[in-house]
């Protein structure tokens, strides 16, 4: 009798512990969660988009909505990459998500050039932080950018990739060109600017350059002098350890070492580039350091995905339960993208702004956070 009572008590304890821990997260749960987050009918967000938010503080809860194409692009590209590793039912759901997403792309496209804008091109929508643009150009519009344009080709390639690549050659830093917002040691590189618009000053971003080269490598496009210069700049930023010590300086639109590692890894996964391969041990070492010391679960996920692409698999202990995903992952305060107004001004003023933490706007997308966690689960499915 006592034995039965003891077993019953133990059973209750196990059940209570299981309930306290919550339901284990898995691939199907995350896919369904992403589907729930994709907009169906909303007075602000576009149908088929994944709601994105912007905050002047590095806090998700101080957010306000923002309409942009960036997160649809990176979500679509990531879902397509992991799709072959999903089961048939999961693939059907991914295809549904992709089909809905594709419907909004035309609203961000420059049809004549084939480039894409971060924000809507076909409406009077005013994005939240446009007050500063007249300070450097006459109107309040932002030009198309090479980052969204290159990433879009990874998700949904257009028919004229070679033509687009040739057009990109015109938007670079040139000899005697003005590029005051970049560290002096990088001004000698005639690499791609972030922007297509010539009214914006030339701006370098190592993550953007990495995405452009990922586009070039993915489709085996002819390598140009600008591609070589861009690679040299990337390599030098790694050798100088600026991606560790000054990530916001060399990647003003991303600004985090973990995110730069993710970008480097994605480029290196396409095909081997000798100049980057010799730096792989250093990248892995830095990734391991961040992984072991970071207290942010989302940052750990990003680094784990980056190192997986470099051949180093890391396992995260104590992943959040299904009940914890919204709070710990979707509403995490670690931003993937930064609206960096200070980066468009001369280096002296930019450094002052960085020290004050001023003129920085942080972007969040709950669905993309889920996608990166999904990527981690798929990468570690055999563990």
NORZICOR-V305178 format. One record per residue. N is the residue number from 1. RES is the residue in one small letter. PHI is phi in whole degrees, 0 to 359 (999 if undefined). Layout:
n=N res=RES phi=PHI
n=N res=RES phi=PHI
//
This chain:
n=1 res=x phi=999
n=2 res=x phi=298
n=3 res=x phi=297
n=4 res=x phi=295
n=5 res=x phi=296
n=6 res=x phi=299
n=7 res=x phi=297
n=8 res=x phi=295
n=9 res=x phi=296
n=10 res=x phi=299
n=11 res=x phi=298
n=12 res=x phi=296
n=13 res=x phi=297
n=14 res=x phi=300
n=15 res=x phi=296
n=16 res=x phi=296
n=17 res=x phi=296
n=18 res=x phi=298
n=19 res=x phi=294
n=20 res=x phi=294
n=21 res=x phi=286
n=22 res=x phi=84
n=23 res=x phi=285
n=24 res=x phi=293
n=25 res=x phi=284
n=26 res=x phi=212
n=27 res=x phi=297
n=28 res=x phi=297
n=29 res=x phi=300
n=30 res=x phi=294
n=31 res=x phi=299
n=32 res=x phi=294
n=33 res=x phi=294
n=34 res=x phi=298
n=35 res=x phi=297
n=36 res=x phi=295
n=37 res=x phi=282
n=38 res=x phi=295
n=39 res=x phi=292
n=40 res=x phi=253
n=41 res=x phi=207
n=42 res=x phi=218
n=43 res=x phi=291
n=44 res=x phi=247
n=45 res=x phi=282
n=46 res=x phi=290
n=47 res=x phi=298
n=48 res=x phi=98
n=49 res=x phi=274
n=50 res=x phi=253
n=51 res=x phi=309
n=52 res=x phi=239
n=53 res=x phi=223
n=54 res=x phi=230
n=55 res=x phi=217
n=56 res=x phi=278
n=57 res=x phi=240
n=58 res=x phi=279
n=59 res=x phi=220
n=60 res=x phi=299
n=61 res=x phi=291
n=62 res=x phi=264
n=63 res=x phi=284
n=64 res=x phi=216
n=65 res=x phi=293
n=66 res=x phi=216
n=67 res=x phi=264
n=68 res=x phi=212
n=69 res=x phi=264
n=70 res=x phi=306
n=71 res=x phi=289
n=72 res=x phi=298
n=73 res=x phi=297
n=74 res=x phi=289
n=75 res=x phi=293
n=76 res=x phi=298
n=77 res=x phi=298
n=78 res=x phi=289
n=79 res=x phi=298
n=80 res=x phi=296
n=81 res=x phi=292
n=82 res=x phi=270
n=83 res=x phi=308
n=84 res=x phi=301
n=85 res=x phi=266
n=86 res=x phi=259
n=87 res=x phi=281
n=88 res=x phi=301
n=89 res=x phi=295
n=90 res=x phi=293
n=91 res=x phi=296
n=92 res=x phi=298
n=93 res=x phi=294
n=94 res=x phi=300
n=95 res=x phi=299
n=96 res=x phi=295
n=97 res=x phi=299
n=98 res=x phi=295
n=99 res=x phi=296
n=100 res=x phi=295
n=101 res=x phi=296
n=102 res=x phi=301
n=103 res=x phi=294
n=104 res=x phi=260
n=105 res=x phi=299
n=106 res=x phi=299
n=107 res=x phi=283
n=108 res=x phi=245
n=109 res=x phi=262
n=110 res=x phi=269
n=111 res=x phi=296
n=112 res=x phi=295
n=113 res=x phi=263
n=114 res=x phi=84
n=115 res=x phi=264
n=116 res=x phi=231
n=117 res=x phi=255
n=118 res=x phi=300
n=119 res=x phi=249
n=120 res=x phi=302
n=121 res=x phi=257
n=122 res=x phi=252
n=123 res=x phi=210
n=124 res=x phi=268
n=125 res=x phi=304
n=126 res=x phi=253
n=127 res=x phi=290
n=128 res=x phi=296
n=129 res=x phi=239
n=130 res=x phi=273
n=131 res=x phi=300
n=132 res=x phi=273
n=133 res=x phi=298
n=134 res=x phi=301
n=135 res=x phi=290
n=136 res=x phi=238
n=137 res=x phi=207
n=138 res=x phi=285
n=139 res=x phi=242
n=140 res=x phi=261
n=141 res=x phi=262
n=142 res=x phi=258
n=143 res=x phi=290
n=144 res=x phi=298
n=145 res=x phi=232
n=146 res=x phi=287
n=147 res=x phi=290
n=148 res=x phi=300
n=149 res=x phi=296
n=150 res=x phi=291
n=151 res=x phi=296
n=152 res=x phi=300
n=153 res=x phi=292
n=154 res=x phi=287
n=155 res=x phi=272
n=156 res=x phi=221
n=157 res=x phi=294
n=158 res=x phi=277
n=159 res=x phi=283
n=160 res=x phi=249
n=161 res=x phi=293
n=162 res=x phi=297
n=163 res=x phi=296
n=164 res=x phi=299
n=165 res=x phi=298
n=166 res=x phi=294
n=167 res=x phi=298
n=168 res=x phi=300
n=169 res=x phi=296
n=170 res=x phi=273
n=171 res=x phi=245
n=172 res=x phi=220
n=173 res=x phi=277
n=174 res=x phi=246
n=175 res=x phi=307
n=176 res=x phi=69
n=177 res=x phi=281
n=178 res=x phi=273
n=179 res=x phi=207
n=180 res=x phi=295
n=181 res=x phi=277
n=182 res=x phi=249
n=183 res=x phi=308
n=184 res=x phi=305
n=185 res=x phi=289
n=186 res=x phi=254
n=187 res=x phi=285
n=188 res=x phi=278
n=189 res=x phi=269
n=190 res=x phi=269
n=191 res=x phi=261
n=192 res=x phi=292
n=193 res=x phi=277
n=194 res=x phi=290
n=195 res=x phi=249
n=196 res=x phi=280
n=197 res=x phi=294
n=198 res=x phi=282
n=199 res=x phi=281
n=200 res=x phi=271
n=201 res=x phi=297
n=202 res=x phi=299
n=203 res=x phi=224
n=204 res=x phi=262
n=205 res=x phi=216
n=206 res=x phi=301
n=207 res=x phi=293
n=208 res=x phi=297
n=209 res=x phi=301
n=210 res=x phi=296
n=211 res=x phi=293
n=212 res=x phi=297
n=213 res=x phi=292
n=214 res=x phi=296
n=215 res=x phi=299
n=216 res=x phi=298
n=217 res=x phi=290
n=218 res=x phi=300
n=219 res=x phi=253
n=220 res=x phi=51
n=221 res=x phi=284
n=222 res=x phi=302
n=223 res=x phi=286
n=224 res=x phi=251
n=225 res=x phi=298
n=226 res=x phi=291
n=227 res=x phi=299
n=228 res=x phi=297
n=229 res=x phi=296
n=230 res=x phi=295
n=231 res=x phi=297
n=232 res=x phi=300
n=233 res=x phi=294
n=234 res=x phi=300
n=235 res=x phi=301
n=236 res=x phi=294
n=237 res=x phi=294
n=238 res=x phi=283
n=239 res=x phi=298
n=240 res=x phi=284
n=241 res=x phi=62
n=242 res=x phi=289
n=243 res=x phi=292
n=244 res=x phi=264
n=245 res=x phi=272
n=246 res=x phi=222
n=247 res=x phi=299
n=248 res=x phi=288
n=249 res=x phi=288
n=250 res=x phi=269
n=251 res=x phi=221
n=252 res=x phi=298
n=253 res=x phi=266
n=254 res=x phi=233
n=255 res=x phi=67
n=256 res=x phi=227
n=257 res=x phi=301
n=258 res=x phi=301
n=259 res=x phi=287
n=260 res=x phi=296
n=261 res=x phi=301
n=262 res=x phi=298
n=263 res=x phi=291
n=264 res=x phi=303
n=265 res=x phi=299
n=266 res=x phi=298
n=267 res=x phi=296
n=268 res=x phi=289
n=269 res=x phi=284
n=270 res=x phi=293
n=271 res=x phi=197
n=272 res=x phi=289
n=273 res=x phi=243
n=274 res=x phi=310
n=275 res=x phi=296
n=276 res=x phi=268
n=277 res=x phi=300
n=278 res=x phi=292
n=279 res=x phi=264
n=280 res=x phi=303
n=281 res=x phi=303
n=282 res=x phi=292
n=283 res=x phi=295
n=284 res=x phi=296
n=285 res=x phi=299
n=286 res=x phi=293
n=287 res=x phi=298
n=288 res=x phi=297
n=289 res=x phi=297
n=290 res=x phi=298
n=291 res=x phi=301
n=292 res=x phi=284
n=293 res=x phi=249
n=294 res=x phi=289
n=295 res=x phi=257
n=296 res=x phi=257
n=297 res=x phi=297
n=298 res=x phi=290
n=299 res=x phi=298
n=300 res=x phi=299
n=301 res=x phi=297
n=302 res=x phi=300
n=303 res=x phi=294
n=304 res=x phi=299
n=305 res=x phi=295
n=306 res=x phi=298
n=307 res=x phi=289
n=308 res=x phi=301
n=309 res=x phi=293
n=310 res=x phi=263
n=311 res=x phi=91
n=312 res=x phi=241
n=313 res=x phi=270
n=314 res=x phi=242
n=315 res=x phi=247
n=316 res=x phi=268
n=317 res=x phi=275
n=318 res=x phi=60
n=319 res=x phi=299
n=320 res=x phi=296
n=321 res=x phi=282
n=322 res=x phi=302
n=323 res=x phi=290
n=324 res=x phi=261
n=325 res=x phi=300
n=326 res=x phi=300
n=327 res=x phi=286
n=328 res=x phi=271
n=329 res=x phi=248
n=330 res=x phi=296
n=331 res=x phi=252
n=332 res=x phi=293
n=333 res=x phi=277
n=334 res=x phi=278
n=335 res=x phi=276
n=336 res=x phi=266
n=337 res=x phi=228
n=338 res=x phi=234
n=339 res=x phi=273
n=340 res=x phi=254
n=341 res=x phi=294
n=342 res=x phi=300
n=343 res=x phi=292
n=344 res=x phi=268
n=345 res=x phi=250
n=346 res=x phi=309
n=347 res=x phi=305
n=348 res=x phi=299
n=349 res=x phi=290
n=350 res=x phi=298
n=351 res=x phi=295
n=352 res=x phi=297
n=353 res=x phi=298
n=354 res=x phi=298
n=355 res=x phi=297
n=356 res=x phi=275
n=357 res=x phi=71
n=358 res=x phi=263
n=359 res=x phi=62
n=360 res=x phi=243
n=361 res=x phi=237
n=362 res=x phi=252
n=363 res=x phi=257
n=364 res=x phi=225
n=365 res=x phi=213
n=366 res=x phi=306
n=367 res=x phi=295
n=368 res=x phi=292
n=369 res=x phi=301
n=370 res=x phi=296
n=371 res=x phi=295
n=372 res=x phi=292
n=373 res=x phi=293
n=374 res=x phi=300
n=375 res=x phi=301
n=376 res=x phi=298
n=377 res=x phi=297
n=378 res=x phi=294
n=379 res=x phi=298
n=380 res=x phi=251
n=381 res=x phi=297
n=382 res=x phi=274
n=383 res=x phi=289
//
